[in-house]
Amino acid sequence: MTAMLICLVIPIPGSDSALAKPIPIPSITIGVGEAKTPGEVSILFKILFLLTILSLAPAILVMLTSFTRIIVVFSLLRHALGTQQMPPNQIMIGLSLFLTFFIMTPVWQQINSQALKPYLDKSLSEEEALLKASIPIREFMFKQTREKDLALFVEISHSKVPQDRDQVATSILIPAFVISELKTSFQIGFLIYVPFLVIDMVVACVLLSMGMMMLPPVMISLPFKLLLFVLVDGWYLIVGSMVKSFA
């Protein structure tokens, strides 16, 4: 206690001067200046383009890959089981991402060998590299897209009827691919729902016949649905079927 009073009464040398000095605050300025060389302008545009691509990366991942079908099927499976938030969203999204990387690996390898490596070796220009990189992705989307969905967007856009795949614009192919993936995922989800719906109906009929109308059927049917899913090795069947559906 005495030591604290001495520290308060006796001034520390140089403390007043240290407290009196203002703390410098850094300033950040953003402006548009005159470029000295054309190369500076091109570098700035490249940085802006890269930042735009990074901000659109989630949308690109969802729209151009198998991620849409996988995550929708997993969501429908969780609702069919009636497990609410089990498995958690992080596990579902993480498994969907890894399955997407696994399925899209041949496409990435083609892009790397046909577009990225030649571009880094300076044997291709930026426009040629983008064109080469779009070819494997377009082939993947064409394999999973229905002609009916392509015809719908060709009609909506009032474009000429394409004679081959090369004449189909990417802006038409992407939405057609997405709705085809949604239709396929809902078809798979319906097939997953059927056995669990049968269990719910059987349990509800048994409870109604026993006069247990106040007992929620979900509490009784959930263990049976989990047991069925484990006995048939549901994860093996669903994941294997979805991966093979992209072959």
Protein Blocks (a to p, Z undefined) as FASTA:
>chain_A
ZZmmmmmmmccehklmmmmpccddddddddddddfbfklmmmmmmmmmmmmmmmmmmmmm
mmmmmklmmmmmmmmmmmmnonojaccfklmmmmmmmmmmmmmmmmmmmmmmmmmmmmmn
opacfklmmmmmmmmmmmmmmmmpcfklmmmmmmmnopacdfbfklpcfklmmmmmmmmm
mmmmmmmmmmmmmmmmmmmmmmmmmmmmnopambcfklmmmmmmmmmmmmnommlmmmmm
mmmmmZZ
